[in-house]
Amino acid sequence: MVPRGSISGLGHAARGLGYLVLPPVCVVCGLSARPGLDCCADCEQDLPVPGASCRRCALELVRSVDLCGRCIRHLPAFDQAFAGFAYRGGIERLVQRYKFRHDLAAGRVLAGLLARRLAAQAAPRPDLMVPVPLHWRRRLMRGFNQSELLCADLSRHFGGLPWRALLGRRRATAAQSELPADKRTGNVRGAFHLRRGLPARHVALVDDVMTTGSTLDECARVLKRAGVSRIDVWVVARA
């Protein structure tokens, strides 16, 4: 049982009739899948679940600690990060399919898997989900913002949990994945702004992959300056 006040899956019942017409297929192996997830039990079991980690930034470690060395040197603006998986193996391949091959079915599966992992970790239920924004040029090239689609799918899994695209990008930045770790913080500093008022005290920032955490940290700083009391980070995978 998920503790009171924690996130829980509430939105699957209405889909049952559809699966009687079109049986679900696993997007990983192509065999039969379970209703509501489109990923079979064997493939889900093979996905890399993080072990011991930093409780603040979800970085994998030899043993769990409240703050890792990186967080001690630079305390993130967000309060806690929840990562569904480690960014390797099958999860890495699914994320690549989703972001760079426009495989939206893979994105829906990633949201479902993340929802299950958030429930398993008893992640606190926020007032609002906020996706990490893309610059309009990158969104135009990709055709969608993967974080917004994750929010929409998570909302369905969590019984209509609200989400809003409250953050925008002031300027285009180099892709974080193309930069060394020591250049990433400066790359996104001042890149985000609040697009509209913030009617929430507890927010979950949603993104697909967290690497150094620089982007999420900068987004969290904007939200904290706007008056948010608690900011959690929800990511499909932690690199």
C-alpha positions in Angstrom: 0.0 0.0 0.0 1.3 3.5 -0.9 1.4 5.8 2.2 -1.0 8.6 2.5 0.1 11.7 0.6 2.3 9.6 -1.8 1.9 9.2 -5.5 -0.1 6.3 -6.7 -1.5 4.9 -10.0 -5.2 5.7 -10.4 -5.8 6.0 -14.0 -5.8 2.6 -15.6 -9.3 1.3 -15.1 -10.9 3.3 -17.9 -8.5 1.7 -20.5 -9.6 -1.9 -19.8 -12.2 -2.1 -22.6 -9.7 -0.9 -25.2 -7.3 -3.8 -24.4 -10.1 -6.3 -25.1 -10.1 -5.0 -28.7 -6.4 -4.4 -29.3 -4.2 -6.7 -27.1 -1.1 -4.8 -25.8 2.3 -5.6 -27.4 5.6 -5.0 -25.6 7.5 -2.2 -27.3 10.9 -3.7 -26.3 10.6 -7.3 -27.5 7.3 -7.4 -29.5 5.7 -10.1 -27.5 2.5 -9.8 -25.4 2.5 -7.1 -22.8 0.5 -6.3 -19.7 -2.5 -4.0 -20.1 -1.8 -0.4 -19.2 2.0 -0.6 -19.7 2.9 -2.1 -23.1 6.0 -3.7 -21.6 6.2 -7.3 -20.7 7.2 -8.5 -17.2 10.5 -10.0 -18.4 11.6 -6.8 -20.2 10.6 -4.6 -17.2 12.6 -6.9 -14.9 15.7 -6.5 -17.1 15.6 -2.7 -16.8 18.4 -1.2 -14.7 16.9 0.0 -11.4 19.3 2.3 -9.3 20.7 0.9 -6.1 22.3 3.0 -3.4 22.3 6.7 -4.2 22.4 10.3 -3.0 19.0 11.1 -1.5 19.2 14.7 -2.8 20.3 14.2 -6.5 19.7 10.4 -7.0 23.4 9.9 -8.1 24.2 6.2 -7.9 26.8 5.5 -5.1 28.4 2.6 -3.3 26.1 3.4 -0.3 23.1 5.7 0.2 23.8 9.1 1.7 21.8 12.3 2.4 24.2 14.4 0.3 26.9 13.2 -2.1 30.2 15.1 -2.5 28.8 17.0 -5.5 25.7 18.2 -3.5 27.9 19.2 -0.6 30.0 21.4 -2.9 27.0 22.8 -4.7 23.6 22.2 -3.0 20.9 21.9 -5.7 17.9 24.2 -5.6 15.6 21.2 -5.8 14.8 19.3 -2.6 14.8 15.7 -3.8 15.3 13.8 -7.0 13.5 10.6 -7.9 14.9 8.6 -10.8 13.0 5.6 -12.2 16.1 3.9 -13.7 19.8 4.1 -14.4 20.5 5.5 -17.9 21.9 2.4 -19.5 20.8 -0.8 -21.3 17.1 -1.0 -22.3 16.2 2.3 -20.7 18.8 4.2 -22.7 17.6 2.6 -25.9 14.0 3.4 -25.2 14.9 7.1 -24.4 16.9 7.3 -27.6 14.0 5.9 -29.6 11.6 8.4 -28.0 13.6 11.6 -28.4 15.5 11.1 -31.6 13.4 8.6 -33.6 10.0 10.1 -32.7 8.8 6.9 -31.2 5.9 8.2 -29.1 4.9 4.7 -28.1 8.2 4.3 -26.4 7.6 7.6 -24.6 4.2 6.4 -23.3 5.9 3.2 -22.0 8.6 5.3 -20.3 6.0 7.3 -18.5 4.2 4.2 -17.4 7.4 2.7 -16.1 8.3 5.9 -14.3 4.9 6.0 -12.7 5.3 2.5 -11.3 8.8 3.4 -9.9 7.5 6.7 -8.3 4.8 4.7 -6.6 7.3 2.1 -5.4 9.5 4.9 -4.0 6.5 6.5 -2.3 7.3 9.8 -3.9 5.3 12.6 -2.3 2.3 13.8 -4.5 3.0 17.4 -5.7 0.4 20.1 -6.4 1.6 20.4 -9.9 4.0 18.9 -12.5 6.2 21.3 -14.5 8.1 20.1 -17.6 11.6 21.2 -18.4 11.1 23.5 -21.5 12.8 23.3 -24.9 13.8 26.4 -26.9 11.3 27.0 -29.7 13.9 26.1 -32.4 14.8 22.8 -30.8 11.1 22.0 -30.3 10.4 22.8 -33.9 13.2 20.5 -35.1 12.1 17.7 -32.8 8.4 18.2 -33.3 7.6 17.9 -29.6 8.8 18.5 -26.1 9.5 15.1 -24.5 9.0 16.4 -21.0 5.6 17.8 -21.8 4.4 14.5 -23.2 5.8 12.7 -20.1 3.7 15.0 -17.9 0.6 14.4 -19.9 1.0 10.6 -19.6 1.9 10.8 -15.9 -1.2 12.8 -15.3 -3.3 10.0 -16.8 -1.5 7.4 -14.6 -2.0 9.5 -11.5 -5.7 10.3 -11.8 -5.5 13.7 -13.4 -2.5 15.1 -11.5 -2.3 18.6 -13.0 0.7 19.9 -15.1 1.5 23.2 -16.7 4.3 24.5 -19.0 5.2 27.3 -16.6 8.8 27.7 -17.6 10.2 29.1 -20.9 13.7 29.4 -22.4 15.1 32.9 -22.8 17.8 31.8 -25.2 19.0 28.8 -27.2 21.8 26.8 -25.5 24.2 24.2 -26.7 22.9 20.6 -26.0 24.0 19.6 -22.5 24.9 16.2 -23.8 27.5 17.7 -26.1 29.3 19.6 -23.3 31.8 18.5 -20.6 30.4 18.4 -17.1 32.3 21.6 -16.0 30.7 23.6 -18.8 27.0 22.6 -18.2 26.2 24.9 -15.3 27.3 28.0 -17.2 25.6 26.9 -20.3 22.1 27.1 -18.7 22.6 29.9 -16.2 19.9 32.5 -16.8 18.4 30.5 -19.6 15.0 30.0 -18.0 12.1 32.2 -17.0 8.7 32.0 -15.5 6.1 32.4 -18.2 3.0 32.8 -15.9 1.9 32.9 -12.3 2.6 29.8 -10.1 -0.4 28.5 -8.3 1.4 25.8 -6.3 3.6 25.3 -3.3 4.9 21.8 -4.1 6.1 21.2 -7.7 7.6 18.2 -9.5 10.0 19.1 -12.3 9.7 16.4 -15.0 12.4 15.5 -17.5 13.6 12.4 -19.3 17.2 12.1 -18.3 19.3 13.8 -15.5 23.0 13.8 -16.1 24.8 16.5 -14.0 21.5 18.1 -12.9 22.5 21.5 -14.1 19.4 22.1 -16.2 17.0 20.9 -13.4 18.9 22.9 -10.8 18.6 26.1 -12.9 14.9 25.5 -13.4 14.4 24.9 -9.7 16.1 28.2 -8.9 13.6 30.0 -11.0 10.7 28.3 -9.3 12.1 28.8 -5.8 12.5 32.6 -6.6 8.8 32.5 -7.6 7.8 31.2 -4.1 7.7 27.5 -4.5 8.3 25.8 -1.1 9.3 22.3 -2.2 10.6 21.1 -5.6 11.0 17.4 -6.4 12.6 16.2 -9.6 11.1 13.3 -11.5 13.2 11.8 -14.2 12.9 8.5 -16.2 16.6 7.9 -15.8 19.7 9.1 -14.0 23.0 9.0 -15.8 
